[in-house]
Amino acid sequence: MPTISPVDFARLILRYTIVNTDDYYKYIQRVQERSRSDEKGVSLEQWAKFSIFLNNLEEFTTAVRLYTNADIPVSPEEFTRAVESTIGQRLDPVIVNLIFRIFDANNDGTLSYSEFLAVMNDRLHRGLRGRLEKQYTWKAFKSCVVNEITRF
């Protein structure tokens, strides 16, 4: 298949985070409930661009610091603008939509620091940066997805 499902995307994102099992399943369930069966999924190219964003998460945090300091949630438009200012590229709207499906716990259409950045910052501190800097191939991508699926 040329894409992975929204649930598999969520599993890949959450793979290196420090969330307890109950919270992990809440994230996955949220994506399942908010996804349509006819969605086309996430391509390798979309995942690669998102990985660039993850490698620059510290800069993104700086870009949205005013929002987080004021405890003001971030809308999809503000999120997209902050990512673009961080990496110089726009994330695909499909990816932005999926991020909000995964992390918008109260389904208000915004992300707070605790809903997104706190979880994603855990990834960086658990060694993801080295993994994302490797050259990705389609074979490695498929292997990773298969490993995640069979793990559960």
JOTAZI-V806907 format. One line per field, one symbol per residue. ss: DSSP state (h for helix, s for strand, l for the rest). phi: phi as a letter, one per 40 degrees, with the letter a starting at -180 (. if undefined). burial: I if it has 16 or more other ideal C-beta (glycine too) atoms within 10 Angstrom, else O. Layout:
ss = ???
phi = ???
burial = ???
This chain:
ss = llsslhhhhhhhhhllllllhhhhhhhhhhhhhhlllllllsshhhhhhhhhhhhlhhhhhhhlhhhhhllllsshhhhhhhhhhhhlllllhhhhhhhhhhhllllllsslhhhhhhhhhhhhhllhhhhhlllllhhhhhhhhhhhhhhl
phi = .cabcdccdcccccdbcbbcdccdcccccdccccbbccccgbccccccccccdccbccccdccbdcccccfbcbcdccdcccccccbgbcccdcccdcdcccbcccfcgbbbdccbcccccddccbgcdcccccccbccccccccccccccb
burial = OOIIIIIIIIIIIIIIIOOOOOOIOOIIOIIOOOIOOOOOIIIIOIIOIIIOIIOIIOOIIOIIOOIIOOOOIIOIOIIIOIIOOIIOOOIIOIIIIIIIIIIIOOOOOIIIIOIIIOIIIOIIOOOIOOOIOOOOOOOOIOOIIOOIOOOO
